[in-house]
Amino acid sequence: MASSSKLLLSMIPAILAISFLIIDAASALAQESDNTFINRVAIWDLFYRLMVIAFTVGAVLMGVLTYVIFRFRESNKKNLPGQTMESHR
């Protein structure tokens, strides 16, 4: 479980970097075409995309925190101090 969560947390910056590169490439390609490119619209588009990413990351972090708090709460019988692994059999 710990290795998969470390892998997931290490993938978040990579996903954000790739999304920034895609947005930058899309805006560069849009500027080269014959269509007009309105900077104000592009800024709002970037803002909304980043807000979606921020809310998604926040929701994932809240889910992880909820799981950790629920899993390691004091009333959990599996989490009592002083017990060894042999006593759980």
Biopython code that builds the backbone (N, CA, C, O; Angstrom):
import numpy as np
from Bio.PDB.StructureBuilder import StructureBuilder

atoms = [
    (1, "MET", "N", (0.820, -1.189, 0.000)),
    (1, "MET", "CA", (0.000, 0.000, 0.000)),
    (1, "MET", "C", (0.864, 1.253, 0.000)),
    (1, "MET", "O", (0.548, 2.231, -0.678)),
    (2, "ALA", "N", (1.951, 1.224, 0.757)),
    (2, "ALA", "CA", (2.802, 2.402, 0.859)),
    (2, "ALA", "C", (3.507, 2.688, -0.459)),
    (2, "ALA", "O", (3.659, 3.847, -0.844)),
    (3, "SER", "N", (3.938, 1.638, -1.152)),
    (3, "SER", "CA", (4.633, 1.860, -2.420)),
    (3, "SER", "C", (3.684, 2.395, -3.487)),
    (3, "SER", "O", (4.090, 3.207, -4.318)),
    (4, "SER", "N", (2.435, 1.958, -3.478)),
    (4, "SER", "CA", (1.492, 2.461, -4.477)),
    (4, "SER", "C", (1.124, 3.912, -4.194)),
    (4, "SER", "O", (0.927, 4.689, -5.129)),
    (5, "SER", "N", (1.026, 4.293, -2.913)),
    (5, "SER", "CA", (0.717, 5.685, -2.605)),
    (5, "SER", "C", (1.896, 6.592, -2.930)),
    (5, "SER", "O", (1.704, 7.727, -3.367)),
    (6, "LYS", "N", (3.133, 6.092, -2.717)),
    (6, "LYS", "CA", (4.297, 6.883, -3.098)),
    (6, "LYS", "C", (4.347, 7.051, -4.610)),
    (6, "LYS", "O", (4.695, 8.123, -5.104)),
    (7, "LEU", "N", (4.007, 6.017, -5.337)),
    (7, "LEU", "CA", (3.984, 6.095, -6.792)),
    (7, "LEU", "C", (2.936, 7.090, -7.258)),
    (7, "LEU", "O", (3.189, 7.883, -8.165)),
    (8, "LEU", "N", (1.762, 7.053, -6.645)),
    (8, "LEU", "CA", (0.696, 7.974, -7.015)),
    (8, "LEU", "C", (1.094, 9.412, -6.717)),
    (8, "LEU", "O", (0.865, 10.301, -7.537)),
    (9, "LEU", "N", (1.689, 9.650, -5.550)),
    (9, "LEU", "CA", (2.095, 11.000, -5.200)),
    (9, "LEU", "C", (3.236, 11.497, -6.077)),
    (9, "LEU", "O", (3.333, 12.695, -6.342)),
    (10, "SER", "N", (4.092, 10.601, -6.527)),
    (10, "SER", "CA", (5.172, 11.027, -7.407)),
    (10, "SER", "C", (4.681, 11.294, -8.824)),
    (10, "SER", "O", (5.346, 11.998, -9.583)),
    (11, "MET", "N", (3.529, 10.744, -9.192)),
    (11, "MET", "CA", (2.989, 10.961, -10.527)),
    (11, "MET", "C", (2.248, 12.287, -10.655)),
    (11, "MET", "O", (2.075, 12.782, -11.769)),
    (12, "ILE", "N", (1.805, 12.875, -9.546)),
    (12, "ILE", "CA", (1.029, 14.120, -9.603)),
    (12, "ILE", "C", (1.820, 15.254, -10.240)),
    (12, "ILE", "O", (1.288, 15.916, -11.130)),
    (13, "PRO", "N", (3.078, 15.520, -9.830)),
    (13, "PRO", "CA", (3.820, 16.599, -10.517)),
    (13, "PRO", "C", (4.048, 16.321, -11.995)),
    (13, "PRO", "O", (4.048, 17.248, -12.805)),
    (14, "ALA", "N", (4.243, 15.058, -12.359)),
    (14, "ALA", "CA", (4.433, 14.728, -13.764)),
    (14, "ALA", "C", (3.156, 15.003, -14.564)),
    (14, "ALA", "O", (3.223, 15.523, -15.678)),
    (15, "ILE", "N", (2.014, 14.662, -14.007)),
    (15, "ILE", "CA", (0.743, 14.915, -14.688)),
    (15, "ILE", "C", (0.522, 16.410, -14.850)),
    (15, "ILE", "O", (0.074, 16.861, -15.905)),
    (16, "LEU", "N", (0.834, 17.189, -13.808)),
    (16, "LEU", "CA", (0.687, 18.639, -13.900)),
    (16, "LEU", "C", (1.630, 19.220, -14.952)),
    (16, "LEU", "O", (1.236, 20.099, -15.718)),
    (17, "ALA", "N", (2.870, 18.737, -14.994)),
    (17, "ALA", "CA", (3.825, 19.240, -15.984)),
    (17, "ALA", "C", (3.369, 18.922, -17.401)),
    (17, "ALA", "O", (3.480, 19.763, -18.293)),
    (18, "ILE", "N", (2.861, 17.722, -17.610)),
    (18, "ILE", "CA", (2.376, 17.343, -18.941)),
    (18, "ILE", "C", (1.173, 18.194, -19.345)),
    (18, "ILE", "O", (1.050, 18.586, -20.505)),
    (19, "SER", "N", (0.286, 18.482, -18.388)),
    (19, "SER", "CA", (-0.877, 19.307, -18.713)),
    (19, "SER", "C", (-0.451, 20.722, -19.079)),
    (19, "SER", "O", (-1.036, 21.333, -19.974)),
    (20, "PHE", "N", (0.568, 21.253, -18.394)),
    (20, "PHE", "CA", (1.066, 22.581, -18.753)),
    (20, "PHE", "C", (1.671, 22.573, -20.155)),
    (20, "PHE", "O", (1.465, 23.507, -20.931)),
    (21, "LEU", "N", (2.416, 21.517, -20.476)),
    (21, "LEU", "CA", (3.018, 21.432, -21.805)),
    (21, "LEU", "C", (1.962, 21.334, -22.896)),
    (21, "LEU", "O", (2.109, 21.938, -23.958)),
    (22, "ILE", "N", (0.909, 20.585, -22.645)),
    (22, "ILE", "CA", (-0.170, 20.453, -23.628)),
    (22, "ILE", "C", (-0.862, 21.792, -23.844)),
    (22, "ILE", "O", (-1.174, 22.164, -24.976)),
    (23, "ILE", "N", (-1.099, 22.515, -22.752)),
    (23, "ILE", "CA", (-1.752, 23.825, -22.870)),
    (23, "ILE", "C", (-0.858, 24.795, -23.636)),
    (23, "ILE", "O", (-1.333, 25.532, -24.500)),
    (24, "ASP", "N", (0.438, 24.794, -23.320)),
    (24, "ASP", "CA", (1.360, 25.682, -24.025)),
    (24, "ASP", "C", (1.448, 25.323, -25.502)),
    (24, "ASP", "O", (1.467, 26.215, -26.350)),
    (25, "ALA", "N", (1.501, 24.046, -25.821)),
    (25, "ALA", "CA", (1.570, 23.624, -27.221)),
    (25, "ALA", "C", (0.295, 24.005, -27.961)),
    (25, "ALA", "O", (0.347, 24.434, -29.113)),
    (26, "ALA", "N", (-0.832, 23.852, -27.312)),
    (26, "ALA", "CA", (-2.102, 24.202, -27.962)),
    (26, "ALA", "C", (-2.178, 25.697, -28.232)),
    (26, "ALA", "O", (-2.660, 26.111, -29.286)),
    (27, "SER", "N", (-1.713, 26.505, -27.299)),
    (27, "SER", "CA", (-1.761, 27.950, -27.533)),
    (27, "SER", "C", (-0.760, 28.371, -28.603)),
    (27, "SER", "O", (-1.035, 29.290, -29.375)),
    (28, "ALA", "N", (0.401, 27.710, -28.661)),
    (28, "ALA", "CA", (1.383, 28.033, -29.700)),
    (28, "ALA", "C", (0.857, 27.652, -31.076)),
    (28, "ALA", "O", (1.042, 28.397, -32.039)),
    (29, "LEU", "N", (0.210, 26.512, -31.175)),
    (29, "LEU", "CA", (-0.356, 26.104, -32.462)),
    (29, "LEU", "C", (-1.519, 26.991, -32.859)),
    (29, "LEU", "O", (-1.720, 27.252, -34.045)),
    (30, "ALA", "N", (-2.275, 27.451, -31.900)),
    (30, "ALA", "CA", (-3.400, 28.320, -32.207)),
    (30, "ALA", "C", (-2.909, 29.676, -32.713)),
    (30, "ALA", "O", (-3.561, 30.289, -33.558)),
    (31, "GLN", "N", (-1.780, 30.148, -32.212)),
    (31, "GLN", "CA", (-1.263, 31.444, -32.657)),
    (31, "GLN", "C", (-0.722, 31.368, -34.082)),
    (31, "GLN", "O", (-0.720, 32.373, -34.791)),
    (32, "GLU", "N", (-0.267, 30.202, -34.508)),
    (32, "GLU", "CA", (0.279, 30.071, -35.852)),
    (32, "GLU", "C", (-0.809, 29.927, -36.916)),
    (32, "GLU", "O", (-0.538, 30.145, -38.097)),
    (33, "SER", "N", (-2.008, 29.573, -36.534)),
    (33, "SER", "CA", (-3.060, 29.355, -37.524)),
    (33, "SER", "C", (-3.655, 30.691, -37.977)),
    (33, "SER", "O", (-3.303, 31.749, -37.456)),
    (34, "ASP", "N", (-4.543, 30.624, -38.936)),
    (34, "ASP", "CA", (-5.184, 31.831, -39.463)),
    (34, "ASP", "C", (-6.285, 32.342, -38.539)),
    (34, "ASP", "O", (-6.697, 33.496, -38.649)),
    (35, "ASN", "N", (-6.756, 31.506, -37.643)),
    (35, "ASN", "CA", (-7.810, 31.929, -36.721)),
    (35, "ASN", "C", (-7.252, 32.947, -35.737)),
    (35, "ASN", "O", (-6.074, 32.908, -35.381)),
    (36, "THR", "N", (-8.107, 33.850, -35.310)),
    (36, "THR", "CA", (-7.664, 34.831, -34.316)),
    (36, "THR", "C", (-7.599, 34.166, -32.952)),
    (36, "THR", "O", (-8.419, 33.311, -32.616)),
    (37, "PHE", "N", (-6.619, 34.572, -32.185)),
    (37, "PHE", "CA", (-6.382, 33.987, -30.864)),
    (37, "PHE", "C", (-6.535, 35.102, -29.840)),
    (37, "PHE", "O", (-5.719, 36.023, -29.791)),
    (38, "ILE", "N", (-7.565, 35.020, -29.035)),
    (38, "ILE", "CA", (-7.839, 36.063, -28.059)),
    (38, "ILE", "C", (-7.156, 35.685, -26.749)),
    (38, "ILE", "O", (-7.457, 34.650, -26.154)),
    (39, "ASN", "N", (-6.241, 36.531, -26.311)),
    (39, "ASN", "CA", (-5.459, 36.227, -25.117)),
    (39, "ASN", "C", (-6.340, 36.127, -23.876)),
    (39, "ASN", "O", (-6.095, 35.287, -23.010)),
    (40, "ARG", "N", (-7.349, 36.965, -23.781)),
    (40, "ARG", "CA", (-8.213, 36.954, -22.609)),
    (40, "ARG", "C", (-8.935, 35.612, -22.487)),
    (40, "ARG", "O", (-9.076, 35.077, -21.388)),
    (41, "VAL", "N", (-9.384, 35.079, -23.600)),
    (41, "VAL", "CA", (-10.059, 33.783, -23.593)),
    (41, "VAL", "C", (-9.081, 32.674, -23.229)),
    (41, "VAL", "O", (-9.437, 31.748, -22.501)),
    (42, "ALA", "N", (-7.859, 32.760, -23.726)),
    (42, "ALA", "CA", (-6.849, 31.744, -23.417)),
    (42, "ALA", "C", (-6.489, 31.760, -21.940)),
    (42, "ALA", "O", (-6.266, 30.711, -21.336)),
    (43, "ILE", "N", (-6.435, 32.956, -21.360)),
    (43, "ILE", "CA", (-6.115, 33.055, -19.926)),
    (43, "ILE", "C", (-7.230, 32.451, -19.094)),
    (43, "ILE", "O", (-6.960, 31.730, -18.134)),
    (44, "TRP", "N", (-8.481, 32.733, -19.443)),
    (44, "TRP", "CA", (-9.587, 32.139, -18.688)),
    (44, "TRP", "C", (-9.636, 30.625, -18.871)),
    (44, "TRP", "O", (-9.953, 29.895, -17.932)),
    (45, "ASP", "N", (-9.323, 30.154, -20.077)),
    (45, "ASP", "CA", (-9.271, 28.718, -20.328)),
    (45, "ASP", "C", (-8.206, 28.061, -19.458)),
    (45, "ASP", "O", (-8.441, 27.010, -18.862)),
    (46, "LEU", "N", (-7.036, 28.687, -19.389)),
    (46, "LEU", "CA", (-5.958, 28.176, -18.548)),
    (46, "LEU", "C", (-6.375, 28.192, -17.077)),
    (46, "LEU", "O", (-6.107, 27.245, -16.337)),
    (47, "PHE", "N", (-7.036, 29.280, -16.659)),
    (47, "PHE", "CA", (-7.499, 29.386, -15.274)),
    (47, "PHE", "C", (-8.472, 28.260, -14.940)),
    (47, "PHE", "O", (-8.330, 27.619, -13.898)),
    (48, "TYR", "N", (-9.444, 28.008, -15.789)),
    (48, "TYR", "CA", (-10.429, 26.962, -15.508)),
    (48, "TYR", "C", (-9.802, 25.572, -15.518)),
    (48, "TYR", "O", (-10.159, 24.723, -14.701)),
    (49, "ARG", "N", (-8.874, 25.339, -16.434)),
    (49, "ARG", "CA", (-8.195, 24.037, -16.439)),
    (49, "ARG", "C", (-7.392, 23.827, -15.161)),
    (49, "ARG", "O", (-7.423, 22.748, -14.570)),
    (50, "LEU", "N", (-6.680, 24.856, -14.741)),
    (50, "LEU", "CA", (-5.893, 24.735, -13.514)),
    (50, "LEU", "C", (-6.787, 24.603, -12.284)),
    (50, "LEU", "O", (-6.419, 23.926, -11.324)),
    (51, "MET", "N", (-7.941, 25.233, -12.302)),
    (51, "MET", "CA", (-8.870, 25.083, -11.172)),
    (51, "MET", "C", (-9.415, 23.658, -11.115)),
    (51, "MET", "O", (-9.581, 23.103, -10.028)),
    (52, "VAL", "N", (-9.691, 23.069, -12.258)),
    (52, "VAL", "CA", (-10.146, 21.672, -12.282)),
    (52, "VAL", "C", (-9.052, 20.762, -11.741)),
    (52, "VAL", "O", (-9.328, 19.848, -10.964)),
    (53, "ILE", "N", (-7.814, 21.009, -12.148)),
    (53, "ILE", "CA", (-6.695, 20.207, -11.644)),
    (53, "ILE", "C", (-6.537, 20.404, -10.145)),
    (53, "ILE", "O", (-6.321, 19.439, -9.411)),
    (54, "ALA", "N", (-6.645, 21.651, -9.683)),
    (54, "ALA", "CA", (-6.487, 21.932, -8.255)),
    (54, "ALA", "C", (-7.586, 21.259, -7.438)),
    (54, "ALA", "O", (-7.302, 20.683, -6.388)),
    (55, "PHE", "N", (-8.828, 21.322, -7.898)),
    (55, "PHE", "CA", (-9.912, 20.663, -7.168)),
    (55, "PHE", "C", (-9.760, 19.145, -7.188)),
    (55, "PHE", "O", (-10.080, 18.478, -6.204)),
    (56, "THR", "N", (-9.279, 18.599, -8.287)),
    (56, "THR", "CA", (-9.061, 17.154, -8.360)),
    (56, "THR", "C", (-7.970, 16.717, -7.391)),
    (56, "THR", "O", (-8.140, 15.740, -6.661)),
    (57, "VAL", "N", (-6.854, 17.436, -7.382)),
    (57, "VAL", "CA", (-5.775, 17.115, -6.453)),
    (57, "VAL", "C", (-6.247, 17.287, -5.014)),
    (57, "VAL", "O", (-5.917, 16.472, -4.152)),
    (58, "GLY", "N", (-7.011, 18.333, -4.750)),
    (58, "GLY", "CA", (-7.548, 18.546, -3.413)),
    (58, "GLY", "C", (-8.491, 17.438, -2.982)),
    (58, "GLY", "O", (-8.463, 17.011, -1.828)),
    (59, "ALA", "N", (-9.321, 16.969, -3.895)),
    (59, "ALA", "CA", (-10.241, 15.880, -3.561)),
    (59, "ALA", "C", (-9.479, 14.590, -3.273)),
    (59, "ALA", "O", (-9.836, 13.844, -2.361)),
    (60, "VAL", "N", (-8.434, 14.330, -4.050)),
    (60, "VAL", "CA", (-7.621, 13.135, -3.810)),
    (60, "VAL", "C", (-6.927, 13.234, -2.456)),
    (60, "VAL", "O", (-6.901, 12.261, -1.702)),
    (61, "LEU", "N", (-6.373, 14.386, -2.145)),
    (61, "LEU", "CA", (-5.706, 14.561, -0.858)),
    (61, "LEU", "C", (-6.688, 14.443, 0.308)),
    (61, "LEU", "O", (-6.354, 13.869, 1.344)),
    (62, "MET", "N", (-7.889, 14.981, 0.145)),
    (62, "MET", "CA", (-8.889, 14.839, 1.201)),
    (62, "MET", "C", (-9.288, 13.376, 1.385)),
    (62, "MET", "O", (-9.512, 12.929, 2.511)),
    (63, "GLY", "N", (-9.377, 12.635, 0.290)),
    (63, "GLY", "CA", (-9.678, 11.214, 0.392)),
    (63, "GLY", "C", (-8.569, 10.449, 1.088)),
    (63, "GLY", "O", (-8.836, 9.566, 1.903)),
    (64, "VAL", "N", (-7.322, 10.782, 0.770)),
    (64, "VAL", "CA", (-6.192, 10.118, 1.429)),
    (64, "VAL", "C", (-6.171, 10.452, 2.908)),
    (64, "VAL", "O", (-5.955, 9.569, 3.739)),
    (65, "LEU", "N", (-6.392, 11.712, 3.247)),
    (65, "LEU", "CA", (-6.423, 12.104, 4.661)),
    (65, "LEU", "C", (-7.551, 11.408, 5.414)),
    (65, "LEU", "O", (-7.365, 10.957, 6.545)),
    (66, "THR", "N", (-8.718, 11.323, 4.787)),
    (66, "THR", "CA", (-9.843, 10.642, 5.423)),
    (66, "THR", "C", (-9.522, 9.173, 5.653)),
    (66, "THR", "O", (-9.833, 8.626, 6.711)),
    (67, "TYR", "N", (-8.900, 8.532, 4.665)),
    (67, "TYR", "CA", (-8.527, 7.128, 4.823)),
    (67, "TYR", "C", (-7.517, 6.953, 5.946)),
    (67, "TYR", "O", (-7.664, 6.058, 6.778)),
    (68, "VAL", "N", (-6.497, 7.795, 5.978)),
    (68, "VAL", "CA", (-5.456, 7.671, 7.000)),
    (68, "VAL", "C", (-6.028, 7.921, 8.385)),
    (68, "VAL", "O", (-5.712, 7.191, 9.324)),
    (69, "ILE", "N", (-6.864, 8.938, 8.525)),
    (69, "ILE", "CA", (-7.469, 9.229, 9.821)),
    (69, "ILE", "C", (-8.382, 8.089, 10.253)),
    (69, "ILE", "O", (-8.373, 7.703, 11.421)),
    (70, "PHE", "N", (-9.171, 7.543, 9.327)),
    (70, "PHE", "CA", (-10.072, 6.448, 9.667)),
    (70, "PHE", "C", (-9.304, 5.167, 9.975)),
    (70, "PHE", "O", (-9.659, 4.431, 10.896)),
    (71, "ARG", "N", (-8.256, 4.905, 9.209)),
    (71, "ARG", "CA", (-7.487, 3.663, 9.377)),
    (71, "ARG", "C", (-6.688, 3.653, 10.675)),
    (71, "ARG", "O", (-6.626, 2.626, 11.351)),
    (72, "PHE", "N", (-6.080, 4.771, 11.032)),
    (72, "PHE", "CA", (-5.202, 4.817, 12.187)),
    (72, "PHE", "C", (-5.831, 5.532, 13.383)),
    (72, "PHE", "O", (-5.121, 6.095, 14.217)),
    (73, "ARG", "N", (-7.140, 5.510, 13.463)),
    (73, "ARG", "CA", (-7.800, 6.138, 14.606)),
    (73, "ARG", "C", (-7.518, 5.342, 15.878)),
    (73, "ARG", "O", (-7.129, 4.175, 15.823)),
    (74, "GLU", "N", (-7.717, 5.984, 17.005)),
    (74, "GLU", "CA", (-7.353, 5.378, 18.284)),
    (74, "GLU", "C", (-8.259, 4.217, 18.649)),
    (74, "GLU", "O", (-7.818, 3.299, 19.341)),
    (75, "SER", "N", (-9.493, 4.224, 18.215)),
    (75, "SER", "CA", (-10.426, 3.164, 18.586)),
    (75, "SER", "C", (-10.308, 1.924, 17.710)),
    (75, "SER", "O", (-11.026, 0.950, 17.936)),
    (76, "ASN", "N", (-9.428, 1.932, 16.725)),
    (76, "ASN", "CA", (-9.253, 0.775, 15.854)),
    (76, "ASN", "C", (-8.544, -0.338, 16.627)),
    (76, "ASN", "O", (-7.465, -0.124, 17.180)),
    (77, "LYS", "N", (-9.148, -1.516, 16.662)),
    (77, "LYS", "CA", (-8.592, -2.625, 17.442)),
    (77, "LYS", "C", (-7.274, -3.142, 16.862)),
    (77, "LYS", "O", (-6.456, -3.705, 17.589)),
    (78, "LYS", "N", (-7.068, -2.958, 15.571)),
    (78, "LYS", "CA", (-5.821, -3.403, 14.947)),
    (78, "LYS", "C", (-4.665, -2.459, 15.238)),
    (78, "LYS", "O", (-3.516, -2.772, 14.926)),
    (79, "ASN", "N", (-4.947, -1.337, 15.815)),
    (79, "ASN", "CA", (-3.940, -0.298, 15.971)),
    (79, "ASN", "C", (-3.610, -0.049, 17.447)),
    (79, "ASN", "O", (-3.176, 1.049, 17.793)),
    (80, "LEU", "N", (-3.802, -1.025, 18.309)),
    (80, "LEU", "CA", (-3.510, -0.844, 19.728)),
    (80, "LEU", "C", (-2.013, -0.949, 19.973)),
    (80, "LEU", "O", (-1.360, -1.832, 19.416)),
    (81, "PRO", "N", (-1.451, -0.060, 20.802)),
    (81, "PRO", "CA", (-0.014, -0.136, 21.073)),
    (81, "PRO", "C", (0.316, -1.303, 21.994)),
    (81, "PRO", "O", (-0.522, -1.730, 22.788)),
    (82, "GLY", "N", (1.524, -1.810, 21.888)),
    (82, "GLY", "CA", (1.976, -2.886, 22.766)),
    (82, "GLY", "C", (1.694, -4.277, 22.253)),
    (82, "GLY", "O", (2.125, -5.251, 22.870)),
    (83, "GLN", "N", (0.994, -4.407, 21.157)),
    (83, "GLN", "CA", (0.715, -5.729, 20.614)),
    (83, "GLN", "C", (1.754, -6.076, 19.560)),
    (83, "GLN", "O", (2.241, -5.208, 18.835)),
    (84, "THR", "N", (2.078, -7.332, 19.491)),
    (84, "THR", "CA", (2.993, -7.793, 18.450)),
    (84, "THR", "C", (2.187, -8.417, 17.324)),
    (84, "THR", "O", (0.975, -8.599, 17.440)),
    (85, "MET", "N", (2.850, -8.731, 16.267)),
    (85, "MET", "CA", (2.148, -9.315, 15.127)),
    (85, "MET", "C", (1.697, -10.739, 15.396)),
    (85, "MET", "O", (0.757, -11.209, 14.755)),
    (86, "GLU", "N", (2.337, -11.442, 16.327)),
    (86, "GLU", "CA", (1.938, -12.817, 16.615)),
    (86, "GLU", "C", (0.591, -12.876, 17.329)),
    (86, "GLU", "O", (-0.116, -13.878, 17.225)),
    (87, "SER", "N", (0.227, -11.823, 18.050)),
    (87, "SER", "CA", (-1.029, -11.856, 18.797)),
    (87, "SER", "C", (-2.256, -11.645, 17.911)),
    (87, "SER", "O", (-3.380, -11.826, 18.379)),
    (88, "HIS", "N", (-2.073, -11.273, 16.658)),
    (88, "HIS", "CA", (-3.193, -11.061, 15.757)),
    (88, "HIS", "C", (-3.640, -12.333, 15.050)),
    (88, "HIS", "O", (-4.622, -12.297, 14.308)),
    (89, "ARG", "N", (-2.979, -13.417, 15.244)),
    (89, "ARG", "CA", (-3.331, -14.664, 14.554)),
    (89, "ARG", "C", (-4.508, -15.271, 15.182)),
    (89, "ARG", "O", (-4.964, -16.328, 14.748)),
]
sb = StructureBuilder()
sb.init_structure("model")
sb.init_model(0)
sb.init_chain("A")
sb.init_seg("    ")
for serial, (resi, resn, name, xyz) in enumerate(atoms, 1):
    if name == "N":
        sb.init_residue(resn, " ", resi, " ")
    sb.init_atom(name, np.array(xyz, "f"), 0.0, 1.0, " ", f" {name:<3s}", serial, name[0])
structure = sb.get_structure()
